[in-house]
Amino acid sequence: MSWPLLYKLHLQVESKNINIISTVTNQGKVRFMIYDEKMTAPVLIRFRNRLLREAKKKVCLILDHLRVDHAKLVKS
């Protein structure tokens, strides 16, 4: 079973906001997504779906208690 840790990072580059969401598995593999909008449930779901599409085994995603982590869309 893979246990990815989820990291969210906010950067400001040349007056433009860039956000990065990433995971690190227990095997050391890194997956990330760069996005320029606010972290919302649809953004997290899009990242989760990309992560699951590439996964060959079960995934246990550990989130960090942002408000978006508790959204009804994310929990379903």
C-alpha positions as CSV (number, residue, x, y, z in Angstrom):
1,M,0.0,0.0,0.0
2,S,1.3,3.5,-0.9
3,W,1.1,6.2,1.8
4,P,1.5,9.5,0.0
5,L,1.9,12.7,2.1
6,L,0.2,15.7,0.6
7,Y,2.0,19.1,0.5
8,K,0.5,22.4,-0.6
9,L,2.8,25.3,-1.4
10,H,2.0,28.8,-2.4
11,L,4.6,30.9,-4.4
12,Q,4.5,34.4,-5.8
13,V,6.5,34.8,-9.0
14,E,6.6,38.1,-10.8
15,S,3.3,39.3,-9.3
16,K,1.5,36.1,-10.3
17,N,0.4,33.5,-7.8
18,I,1.4,29.9,-8.4
19,N,0.3,27.0,-6.2
20,I,1.8,23.5,-6.1
21,I,0.1,20.4,-4.6
22,S,2.3,17.3,-4.3
23,T,2.6,13.9,-2.8
24,V,5.5,11.7,-1.7
25,T,5.0,8.0,-1.5
26,N,6.7,5.6,0.9
27,Q,8.9,4.5,-2.1
28,G,10.0,8.1,-2.6
29,K,8.1,8.8,-5.7
30,V,6.9,12.4,-6.1
31,R,3.7,13.5,-7.9
32,F,2.8,17.2,-8.2
33,M,0.4,19.5,-9.9
34,I,0.9,23.3,-10.5
35,Y,-2.2,25.4,-10.6
36,D,-2.9,29.2,-10.5
37,E,-6.3,29.3,-9.0
38,K,-7.3,29.1,-5.3
39,M,-7.3,25.7,-3.6
40,T,-10.8,24.5,-3.9
41,A,-12.6,21.2,-3.7
42,P,-12.6,20.8,-7.5
43,V,-8.8,21.4,-7.6
44,L,-8.1,18.8,-4.9
45,I,-10.4,16.3,-6.7
46,R,-8.6,16.9,-10.0
47,F,-5.3,16.2,-8.3
48,R,-6.7,13.2,-6.5
49,N,-8.1,11.8,-9.7
50,R,-4.7,12.2,-11.5
51,L,-3.0,10.5,-8.6
52,L,-5.5,7.6,-8.6
53,R,-5.2,7.2,-12.4
54,E,-1.5,6.5,-12.1
55,A,-1.7,4.3,-9.0
56,K,-1.4,0.6,-9.4
57,K,-2.2,-0.2,-5.7
58,K,-4.5,1.3,-3.0
59,V,-3.8,4.9,-2.0
60,C,-4.2,6.4,1.5
61,L,-4.1,10.1,1.1
62,I,-3.2,12.1,4.3
63,L,-4.5,15.7,4.2
64,D,-3.6,18.6,6.4
65,H,-7.0,19.9,7.6
66,L,-7.5,22.8,5.2
67,R,-11.1,23.8,4.9
68,V,-11.2,22.3,1.4
69,D,-10.2,18.9,2.9
70,H,-13.6,18.7,4.7
71,A,-15.8,19.7,1.7
72,K,-18.6,17.3,0.9
73,L,-17.3,16.9,-2.7
74,V,-13.9,15.8,-1.4
75,K,-15.3,13.3,1.1
76,S,-17.4,11.5,-1.5
